[in-house]
Amino acid sequence: MEYNLEEMVREEINETHNDMEEQRMSVTNLTSDQFESVYSALNLVKEHALDCDISGGLVRQMVDKRDAVFEIFLTDCIGELDLPLITIKQKLELLKMFVGSEVTIESTDTNFSIVDSYSKFVFVKPTMNYINIPFMGEEDFAERFNFARSTLLVDTPISEKITERMRIIATNFNCLVFFIEFSGETCKIFAKAESGDQSIDIIRDIPLNEAIDESICNISTTQLIVEHDGELQLQLYHDSETDIILNKTQGIIKSIPYNIYSRTKFLEADADFS
């Protein structure tokens, strides 16, 4: 049997190269503050979604009840890392042990590893078939929330004192939405108990950018009661082409900015919205 030395060497080089490719990994290093910020931001979605699909350092996904879309900007901490996390609530319970440590995230073709100076947490990369609600791309997002053709009606800050009141009201009234009542040049946010026998005006006399006839819309409580540092910014847009109200809240948790979006329609002021 004749051996072609040149071909044998070439095959050995290719095998070595393939082995190196298989073992190649990307590494993302986080300070303890950066990891705590990412951990806190991901906690925003754990009660509202089964999974969390981070794509290019960005979370943008519809939550399980499909009443809101979370958008969380993680790039300042993890760069443009893709990190799909299934069973997010359980993952966060495990990731909690790394809070307070400098952390390295290692990514190979098959696994992710979260590593500090003591421990290493390894989990298999899930395929997209296992992601309950995957990342929402730009085209899908723009189709659902077309701000370009919409008019800004409300742009107002909401203090932590008021959002804490909203948490108390949402819990005790057992309500999933608050209501926004438009009346001329102002509006108010109010809540009704599930039983219909109690109501609270939460914020009155919010200025409008344009006058609106008496009407009512709702907004998901999720947008206004999630954790945040400092003020929330509430924006309401009117898409005149579809007559849909686009609700947007902007907040910060630790160092991480986020937006939450939802959609609703005008109701008549005398409608039964209990």
N, C-alpha and C positions, 0 to 999 in steps of 0.2 A: 504494500500500500504506500502510495506516495503522499507526502505531506507538503502542502504549500505554506512555507513559514510565514510569508507576508500575510496570507489570508488568516492564518491562526492568530497572529498578533492583532490583526484588525478585529477579529471576533472577540478576543480577550478585552481589547479596549472598549468595544461596544458594550460588552457585558458589564464591565466596570462602570461605564457611563450610565447604563440603565440602573445599576444598583444605587449609584449616587442620586439619580433622579428620584428613585423610589424613597430614598431616605431624606431628600431635601425638604426642609421645612421653613416656614416663615415665622419670625419671632417679633412679638410686640411687647415692649417693656413699659410698664406703668408704675409711676410713683404710688405711694400709699394713698395720697390725696386723689389722684386720678382714678384709681380702682374704686375708692369709696364713692366718688362721683358717679361712675358708671353703674355701680351696684345700686345706688339710690335711685338713679334714673330708671333702671330696669324694673325696680319695685313699683313704678307708676302703673305698669301694665299687668302685673301678676294677678290681680283680682279680676281682670277684665278679659284676659286672653289665655288660652291653653299654651300657646307657643309664642316665641318672639323671634322674628326673622330679621337679623341685622345684615344689611347689604351695603357694602362700601362705607361702613361706619355710620349708617343711617337706619333708624327704625321708622317705617311708615306702613302701618297696617290697620285694617279694620278690626275692631274688637269683636268678641264672640257674638254679642247681641246685635252687632251691625248697626249700632246707633251712633258710633263715633269712630274717628280715625286718629290714631296717635302718630305723631311725628317727633322723633327724638334725635338730636344732633350729637353724636358721640365722637365725631372725627377728631376733635382737639385732644381726645384721650387715647383713642385706639386707631387713629388714622383711617384708612379705607378698608379695614378688615371686614371680611364676610364671616358672620358668626351666627348660624341658625341654631336656636335653642328650643328644643322640644321640652314639654313639661316644665315651663319656665318657673312655676312656683316651687317645685322640688329643687330645680337647679339653684335657685337663689338661696334656698335654705342651706345648701352645701357651699355655695360661694361665700356665704356670710363668714365662714371661718377664715377667709383671707383678708377681711377688712382690717385695716391697720398695718398691712404688710406691703412691701414692694412686690409686684407680681409680674410674671412673664406669661404671656399667652403664646403657646406654640401651636402651629397649624401645619399638619401634613395632609396628604391626599385622603387619609382615612380617619384621622383623629384630631381632636383638640386636647390640649393640656393646659391647665392652669397651675402655675408653679410658683412657690415662694421658697425661702431658704430652708423650710422644714418639710413641706408636703407637696404632693403632686396629684392633681385630680385629672384623670383622663376619661374622656367620653368620645364615643364614635360620632363621626359626622353623619347627620341624618340626611337621607335623600329627600327631595322636595315632596315625594309622595306622603311623607310622614308629617309635613308641616300643615297644621290645621288651616290657618289663614296666612298665605305667603305675603312677602313684601309687595306693596302696591307701587307699581312703576309710574313714571311721570305721565304717560298717556292716560292711564286709568284714573290717576288722581285729578288731572286737568279736566277730564270728562265729568267727573263727579263734583268737582269744586272749581267752577270757572269764574275766578275772581276778575279776570280781564274784562269781562262784559258786565260786571256787577257794580252797583253803586254802594259806597260805604255809608251806612246809616248811623251806626254807633261806633264810637272809639273811646272807651272809657276805662280807667284803672279801677281795680277792685282790691281793697286792702285785705291783709291777712285776717283782721278782725271780722270782716264781713264774710270771708270764705269759711271761717270757723263757725260762724252762725249758720251758714248754709249747710255745713256738715251736720250740725245738730238738728236742723229742720228736716233735712232729707232722711235722717235716721228715724226721727220720731214721727214724721208724717208718712214714712214708708213710701216715698214718692221717687219716681225715676226721672221726672222732668220738673223744671221750674217753668213758669210762664212769664212772658214779656208782653206787657200791654202798652200799645202805642196810642197816644192821644195828642194829636196836633204836633207840637214841637218838642215834646218830651215823651219818655216812656218809663215804666217801672218794672222791676222784677218781683214777682210774688210767687207764693207756694200755696197749694191746697192739700189738706190732709186726704188720705185715701178714702176716709169715711165721708168726706165732703162737708163736715160740720165745723171745720176750722180753716182759717187762712191767715197768712202773714205777708205783709208788704215788706220785702227785704231791702230793696233800694228804690227810692222814689226820685222823680225829677231828673232822670238821666237825659241830657240834651241830645236831640237828633240833628243830623246834618241837613235833613230836609223833612218838611212836615208830612205826617202820615195820618190818614183818616183812622178813626177808632177801629182797632183790630188787635188781634192777639196771635202770638206764635209761641212755641215752646223751645226749650233748650235742654239737652241732656244734663242731668245733675252731675254726671261724670266729669264734664268739662270744668266744673266750678268747685268741686270738693276734693280733687286730687291734691297731694302734697305739693307745696311750692315754697320758695324762699322769696320774701318781699311781695310786691304786688303782682296780681294777674292783670293782663290787659285783655279786655273783651271787645271784639269787633263783630258787628253784624253787617252783612252785605245783602243787597236785594238783587237777585238775578231776574231782570225784567222779562227776559225771553221765556223763562220757565216759571216765573212768579215764585221762585224758591228763595227762602232765606238761608244764607250760608253763615253759620256761627263759627267763630274762631277765637280760641283763647291762647294766649302766649304766656309762658311762665319759665322760671328757672328753678332747678333743684340742684343744690351744691353749685357746681360750675356749668351745668349742662342745660342749654336752652331747649325748650320743647313747645310744640303747638298741638292743640287738640281741635278737631273739626267735627261739625255735624251739620245736618240739613233739616229744614222744616218748611212748612207753608203757613201763610196767613190763615187764621181762623176769623170768623166774624166775631165781633165783640160780645154778642149775646149767645154764642155757641155753647153747647154743653161740653165742657172740657174737663169735667171731673174724672 
